[in-house]
Each structure stands twice: as C-alpha cells, then as structure tokens.
Amino acid sequence: MAHTKAIGSTQLGRDSQPKYLGVKLYDGEPAKAGSIIIRQRGTKFLPGKGVRIGSDDTIYAVVTGKVKFTTKKKVRFDGTHRLVKVVNVIAN
C-alpha cells in the first residue's frame, strides 16, 4: 500500500491574495496629485476638499498639498445623525 496520497488530492492552498487596504498617507503628510490616500471597501472615509473617490472606493488626491483628517456629522435619510470621517487635501 502507498503511504502517500495521490497527486492533486490536497485540501490546502485556497487562501486569497492580500488586498493591502488601509490608510497610505496620514494626517500632515504631503500628497501629490493622483496619489492614493486610503484604500478601502465601502466608504469608511468620505472624500472632502481636494480629493476624489474611485470606483473601488479608493480615496486619492486631485491637488498637491497636505492631508487633513476631520470629522463631521452627517444626516441620514431617516433623520438620524452619524459621525463620519472626512479626508481633505489642503493645497500649499
């Protein structure tokens, strides 16, 4: 009898590739136009002045300047409030 299993019968090796999400440029750091500030799934951070949001919810700079994180209250459709994190790029 064989002591090893046949080739191709492994149950391992189905892990997905890492997506490298998260904040790439922090508060006060310089950002060039087009540089990625945050990679995210969904809108944990919302775009403010000087930034745009991509189709995969990536936030990137459209002007050259410094990154600034702020919070503000946003009114939901049912009238309740939510505290949201906003990303801005202030031009030099």
Number of C-alpha atoms within 10 A of each C-alpha: 3 5 5 6 8 8 6 6 7 8 6 6 6 6 6 6 6 6 8 9 11 12 14 13 17 15 15 13 13 17 22 17 14 14 17 20 24 21 22 17 12 10 15 12 22 20 20 19 15 19 24 19 18 11 6 11 18 21 27 25 27 18 19 18 19 20 22 18 16 13 12 11 11 13 12 9 7 6 8 9 12 11 10 16 17 16 26 23 28 19 15 8
